[in-house]
Amino acid sequence: MVDVLRQLELPFIALNPGATFRGLHDSLVNYGGDDMPMIECPHEKIAVGLAHGYAKATGKPMAVILHDLVGLLQGTMGIYYAYIDRVPVMVFGGSGPAAHERRRPWFDWIHSANVQGEAVRNYTKWDHEPRSLISMPDIISRAHRIATAAPQGPVYIALDAGLQEDRVETPVPVHEVAARALAPAPMGPDPAELRRLAQILCAAERPVMVLGYPGRDHDSFGHLVTLAELVGIGAIDTRYRLNFPNRHPLAVTDTDAIEDSDCVLFVDVKDMAKATQSTDGAARQSVSRLRPDCRVLDLGFGDVGISSWSEDYSQLIPADCQVVADTSVALPLLIEECRRLLAEESPARAETRQAWRDDLRARHDALFTKWAERAHAKADEEPISTAKLAAAVWEVVQEHDWVLTAGSASEWAYRLWDFDLPHRHPGRQLGTATQIGISLGVALAHKGTGRLVVDIQPDGDLMYDVGALWVASRYELPMLVVMFNNRAYYNDWEHQETVAAQRGTPVDRAHIGMAIDEPAPDFAAIARGFGWYAAGPVVDPSQVVAEVRKAAEHVLGTGRPALVDVVCQYR
């Protein structure tokens, strides 16, 4: 088994110890040596989250090992989020033993399941339970190929505990694993349909594009800028990956450009509704922001890999032209098609196109001026405003080659920072209890690069997985954590305020069951207990920059993690 994993060149193995993979564990330690270093985690969900973050930052999978059925169940949330975020993770699990006569009373029985992979089958790309050692190379090779083939995702392989410990009587051939494990070439577009899409796009007078996951390929960051500038397309970034430089004049996320558009191009987007609908949260009703005559173009995986269980694909929006392809292949071809069409464009049409570029630039500039003015107005507020938090961290990190791990302080980082390079952000977090695990993986991916890895860490998220701080200390991850600490699960608090306003119940009681206070956790003390440099809680706005700078210098000087606990406003 170790020989097979070694040929896959998996860089790390994250795990929480478990008896059902004790045979594999021993072989990894004493036969595998340091070829695949183990990252010991205090919880299975953290182990999967770490692999999730590593894959987001690198595009490559690492391995996770989960103990039997109970460890798998602990890791299910991490696996689900890796699935909906399209990241490759190789999840292995001990199982059984399948042979009943080899089971210990009680323990092996209550921790085993008949077809263990069924627990995660609805949100993995593939699962399997090998029944012989000789089948192992083919099955694990196939799992790697499936995980890394776009659209990527997690796979699960259950390794029978008895099989791991059997003496090998006959040599098992282990050859060509790496060649068999390679993902196929990316899927290319149908030439005729891509040409038609280009024709519709170039004929539009006010085009915009909505960007989902093309940024998983870092080359797409430049391709999308080229396409936008060539055709004159406004870019709306969903930020599931960093797809487009936020300071580019054609970046119009959070503006009303989509309402005025006569053509919307979706680029590798799963959820086409979120960026194109306005929602009344209280009534749970959504209204389309698209004009009735707006043309809809779709370039991406379409329904390839769609789940019959998870409805992460959201509402169906009919497209006038749909091209199914991997955008890493399709975008350069689309640029060439558009360049050929525009070479024949009349001067009058070129003027119309330039007028839309100018309009987009004006919207972009007005938006960023508004954000800057709002941040300035909130700079001295107490408790510290979210805008001040983001501005203070930016004042420090802009002096370095930086990476933001996941959350963006309620989007304020995108309003004030300059995301100028594709490695700056692997993409947003996926909700509470996802950020710290993903951040560990991102920091691991950038260890040794000299980059300052920054996690603007919500307090509610860390409360789920506070033991994750030990991992960063144990493995000396170069990670600056700045706590976004509003001492509340405020996203849910805000929902309760909405319901209270709708029903006429007291809004001042919306905090009940939502506050993380009385007592307020001392995150700096907790971090120090795990071996971190830590400061705070910081409550004075004038002190944030100084404390963050000292922590950043510690990270860059020692390669070890640091935390600054900043107490913020609810909003």
C-alpha positions, 0 to 999 in steps of 0.5 A: 500500500505504501509503495502505491501511495509513494508512486502517486507522490502525495505530499502529506497525509493528514490523520487523526490516529485510529486502530483500523489503519494501524497496519498502514500507519506502521508501514508509513512510519517504518517503511515509508520513512519521511516520503509522505510526512504525517500531519497529525490533527485533533479531529477528522474534520480538521484533517479533511479541511487541511487537505481541502485548503492545500488542494485549493492553494496548489490544485493537487491532492494530499491524502487523509486517513480516517478511522473506520466508520466513526472517523469517517462520520466525524469527517463527513462535513469536511468531505462534503465541503470539499465536494461542493468546492470542487477540490481533489482529496484522497480520503482513505479509511480503515475498515472492518476487518470484513472477516467477522472471525477476525473482529474484536468483540464490541469495538470492531462491530460497532465501528464497522459498516456493511459497505462503509463508503455509502456514508459519503457516496452522495458527496464523493466522486467515487468510492471503493473497498478493495478486497485483495492486495493485488487489486490495490494498485488499480483501485488507488490509481483509478481513485487518484485519476477520478479525484484529479479529473476536472471537475475535481472532487474527493474520493474515498477508499476503505482499506480493510484492517485485516488486509492491512495486517496480513503477511504477504505470501506472494509478491504483489506487482506495483508498477506504472501506478503513476501513469495509470493515475494521471487525469485525462487531458482537459475537456475541450469545447465544440468548435462550432458552438464556441464560435457561436458563443463568441459571435453573440458575445462580440455582438453585445453592446453591454456584456458582463461575465460572472466568474465561478471557478476558472481561477482554479487554473492560475493562467485563467487570471490573465486570460480573463483580463485579456478577454475583458479588455479585448471585448469590453466585458465587465467582470463580476467575481463570485470569489469561490476562486480568485478569478479577476484582479479586484482593482482592474477598472473592468471589475464591477462586482457589487455594482448594478452593471448586471441590470444594464447588461444585454449579455451575461457570460457565465464562466465555470459557474455552478450557481447561476442564480446567486449573482443574478438575483436579488433576494428578500431574506424575510420573505425567502423570495428572489427576483431576477436582475437580468433584463428580459432581453438579456442573452445568456451564455454558459461556458463551463462543465454544465451538468458534468459531475452533477449530484443527484443528492446535493442541490449545490447547482441551484436554480436553472437559468436557460442559456442561449448558448451553452458550451461544455468544456474545461475553461482552462482550455476554452478561454484561450480559444475563445480569446482567439475567436473574439480577436478574429471577429473584432478585427473586422469591426467597424469604427462606429461599433468600436466606439460603442464598445469603448463607451461601455468600457468607460461606463464600467470604469466609472462604476468601478471607480465610484464603488471603490471611492464609496468603500474608501470613504466609508472605511475612513468614516469608521476608522476611529469607531469603538468597538473596532469596525470591520472596515478598520480591521481590514484596513489595518491588516492591509497596511501591514501585509501590503509590504510583503508577498501575501496570501489571504487564506479564506474569509475576507472580513465580510468582503472588506478585504476585497474593498480595500486590498489589491488582489493583483496576483492569482496566488493571493487568495485560493477562494472564500470559505464555505461557512462556519466551521470551515475556515480554520481547517482550510487556512491550515492547508493553505499555510502548509501549501505556502510553507517555505515560500517566504510568503505571509499567509494571513487568516482573518479568522471569525471567532465563531468558526474557531470555536468549532475547531479551536484544537486546530491551533495546535496543528499550526504550532506543531508543524510550524506553519507560517500563519498570521491569524487576525481574529475577526472577533465580534463575540457572536455568531452574528450571521445567525443573529442577523437572521433572528433580527430579520425574523423579529422585525417581520413578526413584530417580536423584540429585536433586542432579544435576537442575541439570545443563543447567538452571543459568544460572551459572558464569558468571552473566550480569550483567544490570545491565551488559548493560542499561547497555550498551544505555543503561539505568539499571541496578542490581545484582545485589542479594543483600541483602533489605534493599536491594531496596526502595531499589534498586527505588524509585530505578529507579522514580523514574528511569523516572517522571522521565525516561520511560526504562527502568530495570533492577534485577537481584535474585538470588532463590531457586530456589523 
